[in-house]
Amino acid sequence: MARRFWMAVIVALVLGPGPSAHAEAEDEAPIPTTLEENVVVSSTIAKDRHDPASFTDLDANAIRDLNAGQDLSTLLGETMNAYSYSDAGNGYGYSYLRIRGFDQSRIAMNVNGVPLNTPESHQVYTIDLGDFAASLGLIQIQRGPGTAMYGSPAVGGVVNLETAGLKTASGGNLEMMVGSFGTSRLSLSYGGAIGKSPWAWSVRAAHVQSDGYRTPAWSKQTFAQIAFERFDPTSVWRILLFGGPESTQLSYYGVPYQDLTNPVARRSIAPLVPGETDNFFQPQLQVMNDRTIGRGLMLKNTVYAILGNGYFRQFTPVVDVWTKRALDNQQVGWIPRVAWSHPQGELTAGLELLFHRGRHDGTVTSGTPLLLYDYTNGKDTANLFVREELKVAPTTTLNLELQATRHKFSMGHDEVSGISWDATYQFLSPRLGVNWNINDRWNLYAQATKTESEPTFTNVWDPEDPSSNPAEHFANYDPANNRYTDPFAKPERLTSFELGAGYLHATTRVKMNVYRMQFRDEFVFAGGLDSDGLPITTNAGQSLHEGIEVQAAGRLPGAVDLSGYVAVSRDILEDDTVLSPDGAGGYFVIDYSGNRIALFPGSTARLAVARTFGIAWVELSGRRIGTLYTDNSQNERKTPANRQAAGYVNKEIDPFTLLGAQVVFDLSGVAHRKTGSLTLRLRIDNLLDAQVAQFGYSYPVDAAYTEFYSEFYPAATRSVMLGLNFGF
């Protein structure tokens, strides 16, 4: 893997022209102070009144207002038509994001255009990026397929995380926060220009820890980042190394419904016990270069390496043993792109190459040591893409895009059973979009997309499940080599349509859009959690996601800032039938067709009001969450008789509202600081101390699906954070 990485680095450098003659001169001019510091090197960012996509931007100020060191998924879950929950209850530690009804394995998350999703599971483990939000200059949340031309499956959305550009003036920042549930955050950064050269540098270190609302559900995250940037009239270089270790007490089971109103029992993590932990370290290196190679021609190269190493430590009470489930990931990638600006628009073409290997091994560590599994997964991805942004009129841009993707899966080196398997998934993804700027205030856009996304490795077959027979998951078997091919797991197939409008005038901004996303073979919740605490999914027949989204912001008389959004979605299983073995050679037929898809609220809304009073900026906010179903039966919509069974618990979470407030005091003037800044921040979440469930699952406990067990994840009660920010 290291050899592939350095080969990719060499190719990236060779493809571009050498540095200008003055690049190595000692008398290079310093970085111009007028140079745009927030340089965006990636090509995945959408632009208002230009790209036909529905998205929300959070700039550095908005990120600062939202960020209190909580998990990045928790922060993102505050945005339009998104939702998140955390195992610990207070937004720290393991947290999970959903957009438009899709979990984060169907949301492409990129850092400076580099895919962050794990190639095997498509999951995004933001717990490995403690306090990463403080390093960002822009977060863009695209809903639906968006404008991503490469990376992980983006059927639900695309989240672009762009690190802040380096400052040309030397300086630093110190942040400290403490608050409820043993939560604390410490961050220190410093950087500036390197002498008189065109290079700048920065370093940042942070530590976040929390006891969690549930007990025990502690987490400890350490993060470090080193960055360099080089600015030149014809070239921009960015080198970024970041990551850090995390250690977390596992708390991925919920509590029974009757415990939600008990102030003590609702905070339990049973049946998990203290000492069941996750420990992981995932550093990432990015080398990025944008350079002009001719008139109207730009060559962009990104080379990256992501390494991950860690383990789960888990207890099995039935047999009274402790196990260690370890993972060693190695991933390298290269993304070259060429952009040609011509009189009629811009043509972009590129390639993504990704090579991943992940070794999984599990052992019993108590009593007599026993190897449970030991195998290696491999995934090689090649993606060719081209996009033409054609100006068909002075106010109208037509986007024509095509992607050709090939994924090669392999599983081998099985030290327990000797099983191996391989599979190939490949598809074409066309996309058509148009944006029309009606005038300097209004614009309309539309987009049509047809795409596919490959299944995850565990959707194909889970070798860590001793009850799973690989013969039931593959069409072909070679007994001479103990090798399986042609898996039954199908790729998801999506046809998506988006129509939207925008209005911008002075401080008033309004966006509205409708969408319809038609699926075949969508991966939906199948009941139960896997050994990582994640929902088990399976292919459904046909499903539909459609809805309307409206967001607005503006300033009222009296310098009052008002912002908010409303999203209403309809996520339906149009054709989905489960066949449950009856133990006598037949099946119980469970028909979910026409039901709401579980695990996402039918509506979300947020309203925030803010105003500055002297040295104090004050914001009050409220968020309304609609009904959320905990399985695909829609609370036994088709079999209401099941609801009459003794002990039945409604498989839904009722709508609820949570209020929040924060005050930021600018003490720079009071402290007589001529340079730098000094601010004091008070943040209160769940202002009214409501006791609500933020999430839940329901599973059948009998083959006929007439009896169920439901568990719910309590949200933290009122929490307070107090912070001090010192810029120097």
Number of C-alpha atoms within 10 A of each C-alpha: 13 11 9 15 18 15 12 20 18 12 15 21 13 10 12 17 11 9 12 10 7 10 13 10 9 10 11 14 14 16 23 12 10 7 13 12 15 14 17 19 20 21 15 21 25 21 13 15 24 20 23 28 26 29 23 18 19 19 15 17 11 13 20 15 15 17 17 27 28 24 28 26 26 26 20 23 18 17 22 24 27 26 27 23 24 26 28 34 25 28 25 32 35 26 25 26 24 24 26 29 24 25 24 24 24 26 29 28 30 23 16 25 24 27 22 23 22 19 28 18 14 22 21 24 19 21 25 26 22 29 27 23 24 19 17 20 22 24 23 22 27 26 25 26 30 27 27 22 25 24 23 24 25 27 30 23 28 29 27 26 26 25 23 18 22 24 22 21 13 15 15 18 17 18 19 20 20 19 18 19 19 12 25 21 23 19 21 18 19 17 21 19 22 19 14 13 18 19 23 25 22 22 18 20 19 23 21 26 25 26 22 26 27 23 21 21 26 24 25 21 28 22 22 22 20 17 20 21 22 19 20 17 8 13 17 20 17 23 18 20 18 20 24 20 22 24 22 26 28 27 29 21 20 25 21 16 20 12 17 21 13 11 11 11 16 25 24 22 23 15 13 19 18 16 14 17 22 21 19 22 21 20 20 20 18 21 18 24 22 22 20 18 14 10 9 12 17 19 22 24 25 25 25 24 24 22 18 18 17 19 20 22 21 22 22 12 11 6 7 9 14 18 21 22 21 19 18 18 21 18 24 23 24 26 23 20 20 19 20 17 14 13 9 14 15 17 19 19 18 20 20 19 18 20 20 22 21 22 19 19 20 20 17 18 16 13 9 7 11 12 14 17 18 22 21 19 22 21 21 18 20 17 21 18 20 19 21 20 21 18 17 13 10 9 15 18 24 23 22 16 21 20 20 17 22 16 19 15 20 18 23 17 14 18 14 11 13 13 18 22 23 18 16 16 16 16 17 15 18 17 21 18 22 23 24 22 18 12 9 11 13 16 21 21 24 22 24 19 21 20 22 24 22 22 21 21 20 17 20 22 21 16 21 18 12 9 8 12 12 19 12 10 18 18 12 14 16 11 9 6 11 12 17 21 17 15 20 15 20 19 21 21 19 22 19 22 20 24 20 21 21 21 17 18 11 8 10 15 16 18 21 19 20 19 23 20 23 19 24 20 20 27 24 23 21 18 17 16 16 14 14 11 13 12 17 16 18 19 20 23 17 18 25 22 21 19 19 18 21 20 21 18 19 17 17 13 6 8 12 13 18 18 18 20 21 19 22 19 21 17 24 21 24 20 17 21 14 13 13 15 13 13 9 6 6 10 14 14 14 17 17 23 20 19 22 26 29 27 25 27 29 23 22 25 23 22 18 18 18 19 18 16 10 8 14 16 15 16 20 16 19 18 19 15 20 17 16 23 25 26 27 26 22 20 21 18 15 15 13 10 10 16 17 9 11 8 10 14 19 16 27 22 20 15 16 15 16 19 20 18 19 20 20 20 18 18 17 18 11 9 10 10 12 8 9 12 17 22 17 19 20 17 20 19 20 20 18 13 13 15 19 20 24 21 25 25 23 24 18 15 11 11 15 15 16 15 17 15 15 20 22 25 28 29 25 26 18 18 18 17 19 19 19 17 19 17 17 14
